[in-house]
Amino acid sequence: MAVSNYSGNTVSVYKNTSTAGSITTGSFSSRVDYIAGTQPSGIVIGDIDGDGKPDLAAVNVTSNTVSVHRNRILNSSLVAWYPLDNNIIDNSGNGNNGTDQSFLPAAIDRFGVDSKAVTFDGIDDYIVAGDPIPEWRGFQSRNF
């Protein structure tokens, strides 16, 4: 459920935690607020960017803008998938591309294929994998 907060210049999202067919006063989690323009007066939910996920937009009266909040909920419980094709690009569709922070050397994988794995020394080797977003707080906001 989503509501606009006219005086607060935000929109709030409440995650439905109920089971199918049963909504009670305890069916929604605490709200998560997203910044909007000045005095949001109406909202619409729909797939704005064509990725198959519902996005949220708010019309802001005083600032004469529209705030678009892009849904960044992960496609599944899989956060990232790195096939290590000589890079650390996320192939899960979630956009969590990695950045090598320690110049990891390419290595032979478990099937004997060269340059399909990396070697970690257990001391200071690591990959930064973007900014994982908690499942339903995943909106990326823009004002237009």
C-alpha positions in Angstrom: 0.0 0.0 0.0 1.3 3.5 -0.8 0.1 6.9 0.4 1.2 10.5 -0.3 2.1 12.7 2.7 1.1 16.2 1.5 2.6 18.1 4.4 5.6 15.9 4.8 6.8 16.0 1.2 7.1 12.2 1.2 5.3 9.1 -0.1 5.0 6.1 2.3 5.0 2.4 1.3 3.6 -0.2 3.7 4.5 -3.8 2.8 1.6 -6.3 2.9 2.7 -9.1 5.3 -0.7 -10.9 5.4 -1.6 -14.3 4.0 -3.8 -14.4 0.9 -7.5 -13.7 1.7 -6.9 -12.3 5.2 -6.2 -8.6 5.8 -6.3 -7.3 9.4 -4.9 -4.2 11.2 -1.6 -6.1 11.6 -1.3 -7.0 7.9 1.2 -4.2 7.1 4.7 -3.6 8.2 6.0 -0.2 9.4 6.0 2.4 6.7 9.1 3.3 4.7 9.2 7.0 3.5 10.5 8.2 0.2 11.3 11.8 -0.5 9.0 13.5 -3.0 8.7 17.1 -4.3 6.8 19.8 -2.4 3.3 18.6 -1.4 2.7 15.3 -3.2 -1.0 15.1 -3.8 -1.5 11.9 -5.8 0.3 8.7 -6.6 0.2 6.1 -9.3 1.7 2.6 -9.3 2.7 0.9 -12.6 5.6 -0.5 -14.6 7.1 2.8 -15.7 10.5 1.6 -16.8 9.3 -1.6 -18.5 11.2 -4.1 -16.3 8.1 -6.0 -15.2 8.1 -4.5 -11.6 5.6 -1.9 -10.2 7.2 1.5 -9.9 5.7 4.5 -8.0 5.2 8.1 -9.2 3.9 11.1 -7.2 2.5 14.4 -8.5 3.9 17.3 -6.5 1.5 20.3 -6.4 3.7 23.2 -5.3 7.0 22.2 -7.0 5.2 21.3 -10.2 7.2 18.1 -10.5 6.6 14.4 -10.7 8.7 12.1 -8.4 9.4 8.7 -9.9 10.5 6.0 -7.6 11.9 3.0 -9.5 11.4 -0.4 -8.0 14.7 -2.1 -7.4 13.4 -5.2 -5.7 15.6 -8.2 -6.6 14.4 -10.6 -9.2 14.8 -13.5 -6.7 16.6 -14.3 -3.6 19.8 -14.4 -5.7 21.6 -11.1 -5.1 24.3 -11.6 -7.8 25.8 -14.2 -10.2 29.3 -13.8 -11.4 30.3 -16.4 -14.1 33.8 -14.8 -14.1 34.1 -14.4 -17.8 37.3 -12.4 -17.3 35.2 -9.8 -15.4 33.0 -9.5 -12.3 29.8 -8.4 -14.0 26.5 -9.5 -12.4 24.6 -11.7 -14.7 21.6 -12.2 -12.4 19.8 -9.1 -13.8 20.0 -7.3 -10.4 22.8 -4.9 -11.5 25.2 -5.7 -8.6 28.4 -5.5 -10.7 31.6 -6.1 -8.8 34.6 -4.0 -8.4 37.9 -5.7 -7.8 39.5 -4.0 -4.8 42.7 -6.0 -4.6 43.7 -6.9 -8.2 42.6 -10.5 -7.9 44.6 -12.9 -10.1 42.8 -15.0 -12.6 42.9 -18.7 -11.9 41.9 -22.1 -13.2 38.4 -23.1 -12.2 37.2 -26.5 -10.7 36.7 -27.8 -14.2 40.3 -27.0 -15.3 39.3 -24.0 -17.4 41.8 -21.1 -17.3 40.8 -17.6 -16.3 37.3 -18.6 -15.1 38.0 -18.2 -11.4 39.9 -15.8 -9.1 42.2 -16.6 -6.2 41.5 -15.0 -2.8 44.5 -15.0 -0.3 42.2 -14.8 2.8 44.0 -11.7 4.0 43.0 -8.6 2.0 41.4 -9.8 -1.3 37.8 -8.8 -1.8 35.2 -7.7 -4.4 32.8 -4.8 -3.7 29.4 -5.9 -5.2 27.4 -2.7 -5.4 24.9 -1.7 -2.8 22.5 -4.6 -2.0 19.1 -3.1 -1.2 16.8 -4.7 1.4 14.0 -6.5 -0.4 11.2 -4.0 -0.3 13.0 -0.8 0.4 14.4 -0.9 -3.1 13.2 2.3 -4.7 15.5 4.6 -6.6 14.1 8.1 -6.6 14.2 10.9 -9.2 12.3 14.2 -9.4 11.3 15.6 -12.9 
